């Protein structure tokens, strides 16, 4: 195993864990498409980094941070939904990014390239992913409670607006961390697919968040190993493996349900009463 593959696996393990973990909240909030759209906002930042010879991922994070702040602010001050706001930012950023990105670098920016992963990137991915998981765990219950009722959440002392801003910021950080592995077009899937896969097979929120993180790790690590073995891009393979996990989890859930209660089963009438 080469150093680059090792660095990619280290980075991928932690980014996959963080993406799956925070993705479970995104699926619960029915914001799956928001995560995908937000990832494209990074493209102009990557382009500026390439053009002006500074770290493209710093530019990507800067654009993602601004997008998260703008989304939160517009949600608070207008009647627009988060989906609408991010949708507008998405198409604008994607158009600008494609216009600015030099053609030789466009493919890597869109789909990532694990062959360029360095030790510094691996350390950065770990340093970013661990706090994301810890902070997400701290606000998890608060976000879920705000989903049930904003009024109820506020009555318990939860600052819903601040929690939502922190949540969007965490998503932006995870997306930025995964760009080099999966690319701007596919990193949204890294947040969405593992969490969607585990939704029907989890008995409670804690288990759901944990399994989503594990599914994220499996998707990224498997995608990187397969790409190394067959010398094909890792980004698309990560998404394909994630879909396989989703399909397997869905079929397993249906099978378990069938075994517990086959179609046509007639429940016995209750014996309660006289």
Secondary structure as UniProt FT lines:
FT   HELIX           3..28
FT   TURN            29..30
FT   HELIX           32..40
FT   HELIX           42..52
FT   HELIX           56..77
FT   HELIX           82..100
FT   HELIX           103..111
FT   HELIX           114..116
FT   HELIX           119..148
FT   HELIX           150..155
FT   TURN            156..157
FT   HELIX           160..182
FT   TURN            184..186
FT   HELIX           187..198
FT   HELIX           199..201
FT   HELIX           205..230
FT   HELIX           234..260
FT   TURN            263..264
//
